[in-house]
Amino acid sequence: MKKIAILILLFITSYTVAQKGDIIFGFQFKPIVPNKFVGEYEKRYDSLPSFFASTKQTVGYSFGMVFRKYFTDKVALETGINFTKRNFNLSFEVKDSNFLANNTVEFINYQIPIKGLFFIQLSDEIFMNASLGIHADFFPSYVGTSNVININNEFLFVGARIFWAQVGANANFGFDFRTRKKGTFYLGTTYNHPFRDIMRFNMAWRYGASTTIIQKPIRGNYLTIDLRYYFPVNKKDKINPN
């Protein structure tokens, strides 16, 4: 499935570039917005009587380059490559003891999205848009951290990727402010939804020669606020080249 989706991404991208129409290039920065409705905001790992732990998502970000291919002023296709970093706070506790710890962890991935955009013109320069597409995510490594309480007690965290590459869907809504000389400015929001769990979070307490581990999967869906800038298209004015 993931190999087929990646091949589709590459095919559509190469096909699009070969077609006639304006292509604009730009950059984007997308803060990841933690919330209780979308994404892995908070999870508790308290299935055992003495060991309690939790993870809570904090603000992350995604940034990268973006290419937009216009077929008309109101229909376009977009792709690019993004670097994404998710951040989590970790909390550990052993009941009826003074064993408490907090830590932070971050994990990254690279994403290649492709999506169709549809615009509604609101004025000469302002366009409202909605889009739907697919993306491929690539996870370079596992992540982990530890808190040593004393010689016999330690809290551990390991975030283990399930596959090195995954596919998912994305949906977007926003507004273009298009200028001829200064380029295009964009403000919007995007929902990213992996088709499968992307990570397994392992919260552990090592005490002496024994270790207690609680494991939960992480789907990895998230919401972003999108800030983009596209450079202007350089075209000669046929009527007045100056």
N, C-alpha and C positions, 0 to 999 in steps of 0.2 A: 504493500500500500504506500509506504513512505517513498520507495524508489519510484513508483509510478507518478506520485504527486510531484516529486522533484523534477522528473523528466518533463512533465506537463508545464511546470514553471519555466524551465529552460526553453521549451519549444515556443510557448506563448511570447516570451520575452524576445527571442530572436525573430519571430514572425512580426511582432509589433514594430521593431526597429526597421524592418525592411519595407514597411508601408509608408505611403506619403503622408505628410502632415508635420506640424511643428512638434519639436521635442524640446522640453525645458528641463533644466538641471538645477538642483538646489540641495539644501541641507535641512535637517529637522532635529528638534529636541523635544522629547516627550517625557515629562515627569509621570511616574507611575503613582496613581492615587490609591492608597489603601482605603478600603471601605468594607462594611459588613455585608454588602449585597453582591459584590463581584470580587472574586479572587480568594486566596487563602489568607484571610485577614487574621484569624486567630484559631489555634488548635490546642486542645488540652490532651496531655498524655498522662492520664491518671487512672489507668485500669488496675493498678496494683495498690495494695493497702498502705504502703509506706512511702512509695516514691511518686512524686508529682513533678510534672514538667509542662511547659507550654511554649509555643512559638507564636509570635505576633509580627505580621508584616508591617514594615515602615516604608517611608518614601524611597522609591528607587528612580531609575531613569533609563531612557533609551535614546540613542542618537545615531545619526548616520546620514548617508546621501540618498537622494531620491531622484528618479527620472520619471517625467510625465510625458506621455505621447497623446497628443490631441488628434482625434478623428474629425470632430467638429468643435465648436465653442462649448458644446453641452455634453459631449461624450469623450472620455479619455481612458487611457490605461496607464497604470502606475506601477513601478517596481523600484528596487534599490537594495541596500544592505544596511542592517542596523546592528549596533552593539547594545545589549540590554543587561542591566544589572539590577537584581532584586535583593532587597535587604530585609533581614528578620532579626528581631530581638528574641533571645532565648532565656528562659527562666527555669531553674531547678530547685527542688526542695525535697528534703527527707523529713517526714512527719515525726514529731516528738524529738527533734534534734535541732541543733543550731547550724545544720548544713544547708546553706542557701547560696545560690550563685546566679549571676546574670552575665550574659555574653551577647555578642552580635555575630552574625554570619552574613556573607554575601555570596551569591553565585551568579555566574554570567552565562549568556548564550549569544549566538549570532543568528540573525534572522534575515531571510530573503523573502519578502512578500511580493505578491502581485494581485492587483485588484482593479475592477472596473469602476469608473467614476461617472456619475450622472449629475448634471448641473441644472439648476433653475436660475435664470438671470433675474436679479432683483433691481438692478440699476445698470448704468453704463459700465461700472467697475466692480460691482459686488455680485457674486454668484454663490448661491447655496448649493451644497453638494451632499450626496449620499453615496456610499461605496460598499462593495462586498467583494471578498477575495479569499485566497488561500495563502499560506506561508509555510516555509520550511525552517525549522529551528535546529541549530547545531549546538551541542553541549560539550565543551572541551574537556571537562574533568569533574571529579568528585570534589566536595568541600567538607571541611571538618574543623573542629575546635575542641578545647578541653579546659576545665577548671579544676585545678588540684586543691582539694580542701586540706588534706593532711596526708601523711605517708600511707594511710590505709583507705582513703576515700577520694574519689575523683568523679567529676561529671564529664560526660563525653557527648559530642554531637557529631554525626556523620550524615551528610546529604548525598545520597547515591543516585546518580542518573540511571534511568531505566534503559534508555537507548541513547546512542550518541547523536541520532538525528530523529526528528519527529515532524509531523505535519499538523496543521490546524487551520482554522478559519478566522477571518477578521471582518469586522463591520465598522464603518466610520460615518460620522456626520460632522459637517463644518461649513466654513465660509471662506471663499476666495476674495481677496481685494486685488484686482488686476490693474496694473499701470503699465503703460507702454515703455516708459523710460526707466522706472525704478524696479521693475519686476513684479512678482506676485507674492503677496503676503497671505498666510493661511492660519486660521485658528479653528480647532475642532477637537473631537474626542474619538478614540478608537477602543473597541473591545476586542481582545485577543482570546481565542478559545482553542487550546490544544485538543485534539481528538482523543488523546489518551493521557494518563498520568505521566508526568515528566520526571519526577523525583520520588525517592523514599527518604523520609526524615527519620533518623534513628536517634532517640534520646536515651542515654544510658547512665547508670550509676554503678561505678566499680567500688566494691567494698571488700577489702582483703583479697582473697582469691576468687571471689564470686562477682558476677556482673549481671545486672538487671537491665534489659533492653526493651523499650516500647517503640514500635515502628508504625508509621502511618504514611500512606501515599499522598503526594501533592499533585493536584491537577495542573496548577500553574496558570490559570486564566487570570487576566488582569485588565484594568482600565487605565487609559492614559489621557492626558491633555496634550494635544498636538500643536506645536509651534513650528511653522515651516517658512522658508524663504526660497523662492525660485528666481534665478537670474533672468533678466529680460532677454527676449529674442532679438538678435541683431538683424534687422532687415532694412534694406535701402528703400527709401521713399521714391517710388517710380515717378511721381509728379514733381517733387522737389528734393533732389538728392542731398541738398545742403540742409 
